[in-house]
Amino acid sequence: MIFVISDTLEKAEKILPETFVGLNIWERTHIEEWVRLNPDILGEDLLILTVEFDRFTQSTDRLDILALDVAGNLVIIELKRDSVSGYADLQAIRYAAMISSMTIGKLVPYYVAYRKKHYNETVAEGDARDQIIDFVESEGFVEFSTKPRIILCSEGFSQEITTTVLWLRSFQIDISCVKMTPYRVAGKIIIVPKVMIPLEEAKQYLIDIKVKEEEREQSGGGTSRARNTMNVLLENGLVKAGDTVYLKNALPAYIVYGDGDLIFQATITGKVGQSAIRWAKDGKEYSLTALAKIIFRDLHPENRVTQALNGALFWATADGRSLAQVAEDFVKASSLT
């Protein structure tokens, strides 16, 4: 429940929750649009790739929303407007199984069509692929994993579903439940989202495990677009460990660069991937993209970054060129010789 405090601060009025059915709110017309336009309502940064996806082989099923998380996992978002909706868990698992073989190349045309339909944007397939890759904070990302995540979103969840979800999670299946409770306050409808599973206490543990797995995988080698950028810079002496880089290029309009401000400075570690730079502010190591997002978020929390980013475009050397530009110029020059 929530409480509304009077203007005099003397009274607290208890507001009881409503129901989606009672408010004439529909799954596809309303709830899907809310999540599509504001994916952080589910409690995390997500890039919406497509909606009402129905291109499954030999199946007429229709997936509500398909998204991407910052770790590079596809996310099946299954929406239900009440707790009576049975088999939501089984339905989502079926979608996850059918989407598990999806590649970036196969998905790009659907993402292009989605941006065209809902935002009237004409995106070339190459640019669309870059947007998908750049959204992922792991700079070792090259392809979707074969284990999509599942988010069940509903007004409530039956005991059968929560028990099933907890059991599936014990087998390392990443499935979660987000409860959306509607209230009517002063003639307006207010939605209060809450992650029911996993509990907040368990979430940080799972994040730590995920980070550890990514670091272990990256230490074993591999190549990628972002990883190659830093390799080009280091291997050809364009930058070296200990060089200072500055977050000053192509910044969003709401970020004002401060010359000499440690917030905008980092040093190159000589590594690639998650530990490419060390932030002058806290001495910790980050990837180029992850640190850019952290700085943008900390300076302006109201402008939460959810779109695709490429950290190499923002971080610049002392001469003012972005790291991406330095690498690109070298590659172009080398190809002419």
ROGU-731484 format. One record per residue (C-alpha): x, y, z; residue number from 0; residue in three letters. Coordinates in steps of 0.1 Angstrom, whole numbers, padded with zeros to 4 digits. Layout:
BEGIN
X / Y / Z / NUM / ALA
...
This chain:
BEGIN
0000 / 0000 / 0000 / 0 / MET
0010 / 0036 / -0004 / 1 / ILE
0001 / 0068 / 0016 / 2 / PHE
-0006 / 0103 / 0003 / 3 / VAL
0003 / 0131 / 0028 / 4 / ILE
-0019 / 0162 / 0030 / 5 / SER
-0005 / 0196 / 0021 / 6 / ASP
-0004 / 0205 / 0058 / 7 / THR
0016 / 0173 / 0065 / 8 / LEU
-0008 / 0164 / 0092 / 9 / GLU
-0027 / 0136 / 0076 / 10 / LYS
-0017 / 0104 / 0058 / 11 / ALA
-0043 / 0089 / 0035 / 12 / GLU
-0040 / 0052 / 0028 / 13 / LYS
-0044 / 0043 / -0009 / 14 / ILE
-0054 / 0008 / -0015 / 15 / LEU
-0042 / -0010 / -0047 / 16 / PRO
-0065 / -0014 / -0076 / 17 / GLU
-0065 / -0041 / -0103 / 18 / THR
-0057 / -0039 / -0140 / 19 / PHE
-0090 / -0055 / -0148 / 20 / VAL
-0109 / -0030 / -0126 / 21 / GLY
-0091 / -0001 / -0142 / 22 / LEU
-0098 / -0015 / -0177 / 23 / ASN
-0060 / -0018 / -0184 / 24 / ILE
-0051 / -0044 / -0210 / 25 / TRP
-0019 / -0064 / -0214 / 26 / GLU
-0011 / -0057 / -0251 / 27 / ARG
-0026 / -0022 / -0254 / 28 / THR
-0013 / -0007 / -0222 / 29 / HIS
0012 / -0027 / -0202 / 30 / ILE
0032 / -0037 / -0232 / 31 / GLU
0035 / -0001 / -0242 / 32 / GLU
0046 / 0010 / -0208 / 33 / TRP
0074 / -0015 / -0207 / 34 / VAL
0084 / -0009 / -0243 / 35 / ARG
0088 / 0028 / -0237 / 36 / LEU
0102 / 0025 / -0202 / 37 / ASN
0121 / -0008 / -0199 / 38 / PRO
0137 / 0003 / -0166 / 39 / ASP
0103 / -0002 / -0151 / 40 / ILE
0115 / -0038 / -0148 / 41 / LEU
0144 / -0027 / -0126 / 42 / GLY
0173 / -0027 / -0150 / 43 / GLU
0187 / -0012 / -0182 / 44 / ASP
0173 / -0031 / -0212 / 45 / LEU
0174 / -0024 / -0250 / 46 / LEU
0141 / -0033 / -0266 / 47 / ILE
0148 / -0053 / -0298 / 48 / LEU
0113 / -0061 / -0310 / 49 / THR
0077 / -0067 / -0297 / 50 / VAL
0051 / -0093 / -0306 / 51 / GLU
0078 / -0115 / -0321 / 52 / PHE
0062 / -0144 / -0339 / 53 / ASP
0089 / -0157 / -0363 / 54 / ARG
0093 / -0191 / -0346 / 55 / PHE
0098 / -0221 / -0368 / 56 / THR
0066 / -0242 / -0370 / 57 / GLN
0049 / -0223 / -0343 / 58 / SER
0023 / -0195 / -0342 / 59 / THR
0033 / -0183 / -0307 / 60 / ASP
0039 / -0146 / -0302 / 61 / ARG
0065 / -0134 / -0277 / 62 / LEU
0054 / -0102 / -0260 / 63 / ASP
0088 / -0083 / -0258 / 64 / ILE
0123 / -0094 / -0267 / 65 / LEU
0151 / -0073 / -0251 / 66 / ALA
0188 / -0073 / -0245 / 67 / LEU
0205 / -0067 / -0212 / 68 / ASP
0239 / -0050 / -0206 / 69 / VAL
0256 / -0084 / -0201 / 70 / ALA
0247 / -0095 / -0237 / 71 / GLY
0218 / -0119 / -0228 / 72 / ASN
0186 / -0119 / -0247 / 73 / LEU
0156 / -0113 / -0224 / 74 / VAL
0122 / -0128 / -0229 / 75 / ILE
0096 / -0105 / -0212 / 76 / ILE
0063 / -0122 / -0207 / 77 / GLU
0034 / -0099 / -0196 / 78 / LEU
0002 / -0109 / -0178 / 79 / LYS
-0023 / -0086 / -0163 / 80 / ARG
-0034 / -0108 / -0134 / 81 / ASP
-0022 / -0136 / -0113 / 82 / SER
-0048 / -0160 / -0127 / 83 / VAL
-0029 / -0163 / -0159 / 84 / SER
-0017 / -0199 / -0157 / 85 / GLY
0013 / -0214 / -0175 / 86 / TYR
0030 / -0181 / -0179 / 87 / ALA
0062 / -0197 / -0167 / 88 / ASP
0059 / -0226 / -0191 / 89 / LEU
0051 / -0203 / -0220 / 90 / GLN
0081 / -0182 / -0213 / 91 / ALA
0104 / -0212 / -0211 / 92 / ILE
0091 / -0224 / -0245 / 93 / ARG
0100 / -0190 / -0259 / 94 / TYR
0134 / -0191 / -0244 / 95 / ALA
0141 / -0225 / -0259 / 96 / ALA
0130 / -0213 / -0293 / 97 / MET
0150 / -0181 / -0292 / 98 / ILE
0182 / -0197 / -0277 / 99 / SER
0197 / -0202 / -0312 / 100 / SER
0191 / -0166 / -0322 / 101 / MET
0222 / -0148 / -0335 / 102 / THR
0228 / -0110 / -0339 / 103 / ILE
0227 / -0114 / -0377 / 104 / GLY
0193 / -0131 / -0376 / 105 / LYS
0178 / -0106 / -0352 / 106 / LEU
0191 / -0074 / -0369 / 107 / VAL
0163 / -0072 / -0396 / 108 / PRO
0136 / -0074 / -0368 / 109 / TYR
0153 / -0047 / -0348 / 110 / TYR
0155 / -0025 / -0379 / 111 / VAL
0118 / -0031 / -0385 / 112 / ALA
0110 / -0023 / -0349 / 113 / TYR
0129 / 0010 / -0350 / 114 / ARG
0111 / 0019 / -0382 / 115 / LYS
0076 / 0010 / -0370 / 116 / LYS
0078 / 0026 / -0335 / 117 / HIS
0102 / 0054 / -0339 / 118 / TYR
0101 / 0061 / -0377 / 119 / ASN
0138 / 0056 / -0378 / 120 / GLU
0155 / 0042 / -0409 / 121 / THR
0185 / 0023 / -0395 / 122 / VAL
0210 / 0005 / -0418 / 123 / ALA
0216 / -0031 / -0408 / 124 / GLU
0253 / -0024 / -0401 / 125 / GLY
0243 / 0005 / -0378 / 126 / ASP
0217 / -0016 / -0361 / 127 / ALA
0242 / -0043 / -0354 / 128 / ARG
0266 / -0017 / -0339 / 129 / ASP
0238 / -0004 / -0317 / 130 / GLN
0231 / -0039 / -0304 / 131 / ILE
0268 / -0046 / -0297 / 132 / ILE
0275 / -0012 / -0282 / 133 / ASP
0246 / -0015 / -0257 / 134 / PHE
0264 / -0044 / -0240 / 135 / VAL
0289 / -0032 / -0213 / 136 / GLU
0311 / -0063 / -0217 / 137 / SER
0337 / -0053 / -0243 / 138 / GLU
0344 / -0090 / -0250 / 139 / GLY
0308 / -0094 / -0264 / 140 / PHE
0305 / -0109 / -0299 / 141 / VAL
0273 / -0129 / -0298 / 142 / GLU
0242 / -0136 / -0277 / 143 / PHE
0245 / -0164 / -0252 / 144 / SER
0225 / -0196 / -0258 / 145 / THR
0208 / -0191 / -0224 / 146 / LYS
0182 / -0163 / -0227 / 147 / PRO
0169 / -0147 / -0195 / 148 / ARG
0132 / -0146 / -0186 / 149 / ILE
0113 / -0118 / -0169 / 150 / ILE
0077 / -0125 / -0159 / 151 / LEU
0057 / -0093 / -0153 / 152 / CYS
0023 / -0093 / -0138 / 153 / SER
-0001 / -0077 / -0113 / 154 / GLU
0005 / -0108 / -0091 / 155 / GLY
0019 / -0143 / -0091 / 156 / PHE
0003 / -0175 / -0079 / 157 / SER
0021 / -0198 / -0055 / 158 / GLN
0024 / -0223 / -0083 / 159 / GLU
0044 / -0198 / -0105 / 160 / ILE
0066 / -0185 / -0077 / 161 / THR
0074 / -0221 / -0065 / 162 / THR
0082 / -0230 / -0101 / 163 / THR
0104 / -0199 / -0106 / 164 / VAL
0124 / -0206 / -0075 / 165 / LEU
0129 / -0242 / -0085 / 166 / TRP
0141 / -0233 / -0120 / 167 / LEU
0165 / -0207 / -0105 / 168 / ARG
0181 / -0235 / -0084 / 169 / SER
0191 / -0250 / -0117 / 170 / PHE
0208 / -0217 / -0129 / 171 / GLN
0179 / -0207 / -0151 / 172 / ILE
0177 / -0169 / -0150 / 173 / ASP
0140 / -0163 / -0145 / 174 / ILE
0126 / -0135 / -0124 / 175 / SER
0093 / -0120 / -0114 / 176 / CYS
0083 / -0083 / -0114 / 177 / VAL
0051 / -0073 / -0098 / 178 / LYS
0033 / -0042 / -0111 / 179 / MET
0007 / -0028 / -0087 / 180 / THR
-0017 / -0001 / -0099 / 181 / PRO
-0031 / 0027 / -0077 / 182 / TYR
-0055 / 0055 / -0084 / 183 / ARG
-0044 / 0088 / -0069 / 184 / VAL
-0060 / 0122 / -0076 / 185 / ALA
-0075 / 0109 / -0108 / 186 / GLY
-0043 / 0095 / -0121 / 187 / LYS
-0031 / 0059 / -0123 / 188 / ILE
0002 / 0052 / -0105 / 189 / ILE
0022 / 0020 / -0112 / 190 / ILE
0045 / 0007 / -0085 / 191 / VAL
0069 / -0020 / -0098 / 192 / PRO
0087 / -0044 / -0075 / 193 / LYS
0111 / -0072 / -0082 / 194 / VAL
0097 / -0102 / -0063 / 195 / MET
0122 / -0128 / -0074 / 196 / ILE
0151 / -0127 / -0070 / 197 / PRO
0152 / -0109 / -0036 / 198 / LEU
0174 / -0078 / -0035 / 199 / GLU
0197 / -0096 / -0010 / 200 / GLU
0204 / -0124 / -0035 / 201 / ALA
0207 / -0101 / -0066 / 202 / LYS
0241 / -0087 / -0057 / 203 / GLN
0255 / -0122 / -0051 / 204 / TYR
0243 / -0132 / -0086 / 205 / LEU
0258 / -0101 / -0101 / 206 / ILE
0291 / -0108 / -0084 / 207 / ASP
0291 / -0144 / -0098 / 208 / ILE
0283 / -0131 / -0133 / 209 / LYS
0312 / -0106 / -0132 / 210 / VAL
0335 / -0133 / -0120 / 211 / LYS
0325 / -0156 / -0149 / 212 / GLU
0330 / -0128 / -0174 / 213 / GLU
0364 / -0119 / -0161 / 214 / GLU
0374 / -0156 / -0162 / 215 / ARG
0362 / -0160 / -0198 / 216 / GLU
0380 / -0128 / -0209 / 217 / GLN
0413 / -0138 / -0193 / 218 / SER
0412 / -0168 / -0216 / 219 / GLY
0414 / -0146 / -0247 / 220 / GLY
0391 / -0141 / -0276 / 221 / GLY
0385 / -0113 / -0300 / 222 / THR
0358 / -0087 / -0306 / 223 / SER
0352 / -0053 / -0321 / 224 / ARG
0358 / -0034 / -0288 / 225 / ALA
0387 / -0057 / -0278 / 226 / ARG
0404 / -0052 / -0311 / 227 / ASN
0401 / -0014 / -0307 / 228 / THR
0422 / -0015 / -0275 / 229 / MET
0445 / -0041 / -0290 / 230 / ASN
0452 / -0018 / -0320 / 231 / VAL
0460 / 0011 / -0297 / 232 / LEU
0483 / -0009 / -0274 / 233 / LEU
0501 / -0032 / -0298 / 234 / GLU
0510 / -0003 / -0321 / 235 / ASN
0521 / 0021 / -0295 / 236 / GLY
0493 / 0045 / -0301 / 237 / LEU
0486 / 0045 / -0263 / 238 / VAL
0504 / 0028 / -0234 / 239 / LYS
0498 / 0018 / -0199 / 240 / ALA
0497 / 0048 / -0176 / 241 / GLY
0485 / 0073 / -0203 / 242 / ASP
0457 / 0095 / -0192 / 243 / THR
0425 / 0096 / -0212 / 244 / VAL
0396 / 0121 / -0208 / 245 / TYR
0359 / 0117 / -0210 / 246 / LEU
0353 / 0147 / -0232 / 247 / LYS
0342 / 0138 / -0267 / 248 / ASN
0306 / 0136 / -0281 / 249 / ALA
0292 / 0140 / -0246 / 250 / LEU
0254 / 0142 / -0241 / 251 / PRO
0240 / 0178 / -0239 / 252 / ALA
0234 / 0174 / -0201 / 253 / TYR
0270 / 0166 / -0193 / 254 / ILE
0295 / 0196 / -0190 / 255 / VAL
0331 / 0185 / -0192 / 256 / TYR
0353 / 0200 / -0164 / 257 / GLY
0389 / 0205 / -0173 / 258 / ASP
0411 / 0191 / -0145 / 259 / GLY
0381 / 0173 / -0129 / 260 / ASP
0391 / 0138 / -0118 / 261 / LEU
0356 / 0126 / -0126 / 262 / ILE
0365 / 0129 / -0163 / 263 / PHE
0399 / 0113 / -0161 / 264 / GLN
0412 / 0077 / -0162 / 265 / ALA
0445 / 0060 / -0170 / 266 / THR
0450 / 0031 / -0194 / 267 / ILE
0459 / -0001 / -0176 / 268 / THR
0475 / -0019 / -0205 / 269 / GLY
0447 / -0045 / -0204 / 270 / LYS
0416 / -0049 / -0225 / 271 / VAL
0379 / -0057 / -0218 / 272 / GLY
0365 / -0051 / -0184 / 273 / GLN
0398 / -0037 / -0170 / 274 / SER
0408 / -0013 / -0198 / 275 / ALA
0410 / 0019 / -0177 / 276 / ILE
0415 / 0029 / -0141 / 277 / ARG
0392 / 0058 / -0129 / 278 / TRP
0410 / 0087 / -0113 / 279 / ALA
0381 / 0092 / -0089 / 280 / LYS
0381 / 0058 / -0071 / 281 / ASP
0412 / 0040 / -0085 / 282 / GLY
0391 / 0010 / -0097 / 283 / LYS
0393 / -0006 / -0131 / 284 / GLU
0364 / -0005 / -0156 / 285 / TYR
0357 / -0010 / -0193 / 286 / SER
0355 / 0021 / -0214 / 287 / LEU
0317 / 0018 / -0219 / 288 / THR
0309 / 0008 / -0183 / 289 / ALA
0327 / 0038 / -0168 / 290 / LEU
0311 / 0063 / -0193 / 291 / ALA
0277 / 0050 / -0183 / 292 / LYS
0285 / 0053 / -0146 / 293 / ILE
0297 / 0089 / -0150 / 294 / ILE
0267 / 0099 / -0170 / 295 / PHE
0244 / 0083 / -0144 / 296 / ARG
0261 / 0098 / -0114 / 297 / ASP
0262 / 0133 / -0128 / 298 / LEU
0226 / 0133 / -0140 / 299 / HIS
0205 / 0104 / -0124 / 300 / PRO
0174 / 0118 / -0140 / 301 / GLU
0188 / 0111 / -0175 / 302 / ASN
0193 / 0074 / -0170 / 303 / ARG
0213 / 0059 / -0199 / 304 / VAL
0195 / 0030 / -0215 / 305 / THR
0205 / 0034 / -0251 / 306 / GLN
0234 / 0017 / -0268 / 307 / ALA
0268 / 0033 / -0261 / 308 / LEU
0304 / 0028 / -0274 / 309 / ASN
0328 / 0040 / -0247 / 310 / GLY
0357 / 0044 / -0272 / 311 / ALA
0338 / 0073 / -0288 / 312 / LEU
0338 / 0093 / -0255 / 313 / PHE
0372 / 0087 / -0241 / 314 / TRP
0399 / 0109 / -0258 / 315 / ALA
0437 / 0111 / -0257 / 316 / THR
0456 / 0143 / -0247 / 317 / ALA
0454 / 0156 / -0283 / 318 / ASP
0416 / 0155 / -0282 / 319 / GLY
0409 / 0126 / -0305 / 320 / ARG
0386 / 0098 / -0293 / 321 / SER
0402 / 0064 / -0288 / 322 / LEU
0379 / 0051 / -0316 / 323 / ALA
0392 / 0078 / -0339 / 324 / GLN
0428 / 0071 / -0331 / 325 / VAL
0424 / 0034 / -0339 / 326 / ALA
0404 / 0041 / -0370 / 327 / GLU
0429 / 0066 / -0384 / 328 / ASP
0457 / 0041 / -0378 / 329 / PHE
0438 / 0012 / -0395 / 330 / VAL
0430 / 0034 / -0425 / 331 / LYS
0466 / 0046 / -0428 / 332 / ALA
0479 / 0010 / -0426 / 333 / SER
0455 / -0001 / -0453 / 334 / SER
0470 / 0025 / -0478 / 335 / LEU
0506 / 0013 / -0473 / 336 / THR
